[in-house]
Amino acid sequence: MRDDPRLTDLVQTSLPRREIEGTASQYLAFHDETRGGSVEKRRQHYAHMVNNFYDLMTDFYEFGWGQAFHFAPRHRGESLAASLARHEFFLALTLGLRPGVRVLDVGCGVGGPMRAIARLSGATIVGINNNDYQVRRAVEQTRAAGLDHLCTVVKGDFMAISPDDRPYDAVYAIEATCHAPDKAKLFSALLRVMRPGACFAGYEWCLTPRYDPGDAGHRAIKSGIEEGAALPELVGFDGVLDPLTRAGFDVVESRDLAPTADPETPWYDPLAARIALRGFHHSRAGRAFTNVAVRGLELIRVAPRGATAVSTFLNRAADAIVRGGETGIFTPMFYFLARKPA
Ligand SMILES: C[S@@+](CC[C@H](N)C(=O)[O-])C[C@H]1O[C@@H](n2cnc3c(N)ncnc32)[C@H](O)[C@@H]1O
């Protein structure tokens, strides 16, 4: 987590100022049926949709959350930062990462987890990410951390990844494959770049068995989360396990890790907290404050036109995610471990 988030960080956004408003409008249209938005359209134009989203959101995410763009189950007395790191290290432990092992990080964001896992394990990690701005941030941060010798960031679409000379010994994906328009196609591509016997572990955003498609409230939460996170469509656990199997993986284990958190500190707690002294900037009150501040900055033309729309939309997204957690119909931590047959 960044220790000293500054509001001015939001102003140095990834896009030219004049493009913010139009990009936000284009992004929201993918999720708005009255403007032609649909699951099919999101699948077809996934790269455009996801890139628009991360062009707009990356600065807000780094400001409000840090360099690890994911959630974690949290235990009693554990800080948010410690829980995020433990969640990452669990994958490293599961995959047996150590010096000399070559690993692929699928959808590496700005590289927070990649750097933490490299420091912990000494493994050599290649992070793939399709967003130019995040790749730039990841390269800068990795250099600044002195981890160039272990971590490489590659700009590319994980749907089109192809084998190079040396297959990977392990693959992990942290809350990234939920963006894939076709999971079976993605998992098949990953299988091809792995050595026989290698393992793939990940955390997926999923609907839980509590989701009732006949419940209008549940459906509204589902589409709120899809809009709030650039997802073509949220699926249930089988929507991850079936494509893994169809791609040719043996699923070794899988479970939702959300119930492993302390009920006092559920994974969505940092977004839900109404008042928080620590982590104020990502609490509900902090987000409302940020929204007002961004509006002021936009009025005096320090923040670009559209910045308030982005901040408002992010608050709406956070509310849908919290409702998903509170109702138990959604988890961002459906864990799986799968092996490529030897
Ligand atoms: C929620 S973020 C998680 C990032 C990172 N794993 C972490 O935990 O900090 C999802 C990431 O997946 C990347 N992504 C989405 N679709 C992609 C694609 N088709 N190819 C490569 N990266 C993609 C996004 O750019 C983003 O960095």
The ligand as an SDF file (V2000), in Angstrom:
LIG
                    3D

 27 29  0  0  0  0  0  0  0  0999 V2000
   -7.7860   -6.1900  -11.2680 C   0  0  0  0  0  0  0  0  0  0  0  0
   -6.2870   -5.9670  -12.1510 S   0  0  0  0  0  0  0  0  0  0  0  0
   -5.2130   -7.0620  -11.2250 C   0  0  0  0  0  0  0  0  0  0  0  0
   -3.7920   -6.7220  -11.4470 C   0  0  0  0  0  0  0  0  0  0  0  0
   -2.7760   -7.5280  -10.6690 C   0  0  0  0  0  0  0  0  0  0  0  0
   -2.9420   -8.9450  -10.8940 N   0  0  0  0  0  0  0  0  0  0  0  0
   -2.8580   -7.2030   -9.2050 C   0  0  0  0  0  0  0  0  0  0  0  0
   -3.3890   -8.0190   -8.4500 O   0  0  0  0  0  0  0  0  0  0  0  0
   -2.3940   -6.1190   -8.8160 O   0  0  0  0  0  0  0  0  0  0  0  0
   -6.5220   -6.8810  -13.6900 C   0  0  0  0  0  0  0  0  0  0  0  0
   -5.3720   -6.7190  -14.6520 C   0  0  0  0  0  0  0  0  0  0  0  0
   -5.5660   -7.5570  -15.7950 O   0  0  0  0  0  0  0  0  0  0  0  0
   -5.1030   -6.8640  -16.9410 C   0  0  0  0  0  0  0  0  0  0  0  0
   -5.7570   -7.4110  -18.1480 N   0  0  0  0  0  0  0  0  0  0  0  0
   -7.0700   -7.4550  -18.4090 C   0  0  0  0  0  0  0  0  0  0  0  0
   -7.2990   -7.9990  -19.6200 N   0  0  0  0  0  0  0  0  0  0  0  0
   -6.0770   -8.2970  -20.1490 C   0  0  0  0  0  0  0  0  0  0  0  0
   -5.6470   -8.8830  -21.3650 C   0  0  0  0  0  0  0  0  0  0  0  0
   -6.5220   -9.2490  -22.3080 N   0  0  0  0  0  0  0  0  0  0  0  0
   -4.3270   -9.0780  -21.5570 N   0  0  0  0  0  0  0  0  0  0  0  0
   -3.4220   -8.7030  -20.6140 C   0  0  0  0  0  0  0  0  0  0  0  0
   -3.7780   -8.1290  -19.4410 N   0  0  0  0  0  0  0  0  0  0  0  0
   -5.0900   -7.9240  -19.2030 C   0  0  0  0  0  0  0  0  0  0  0  0
   -5.5010   -5.4390  -16.6860 C   0  0  0  0  0  0  0  0  0  0  0  0
   -4.8110   -4.5190  -17.5170 O   0  0  0  0  0  0  0  0  0  0  0  0
   -5.1650   -5.3140  -15.2020 C   0  0  0  0  0  0  0  0  0  0  0  0
   -3.8210   -4.9800  -15.0700 O   0  0  0  0  0  0  0  0  0  0  0  0
  1  2  1  0
  2  3  1  0
  2 10  1  0
  3  4  1  0
  4  5  1  0
  5  6  1  0
  5  7  1  0
  7  8  2  0
  7  9  1  0
 10 11  1  0
 11 12  1  0
 11 26  1  0
 12 13  1  0
 13 14  1  0
 13 24  1  0
 14 15  1  0
 14 23  1  0
 15 16  2  0
 16 17  1  0
 17 18  1  0
 17 23  2  0
 18 19  1  0
 18 20  2  0
 20 21  1  0
 21 22  2  0
 22 23  1  0
 24 25  1  0
 24 26  1  0
 26 27  1  0
M  CHG  2   2   1   9  -1
M  END
$$$$
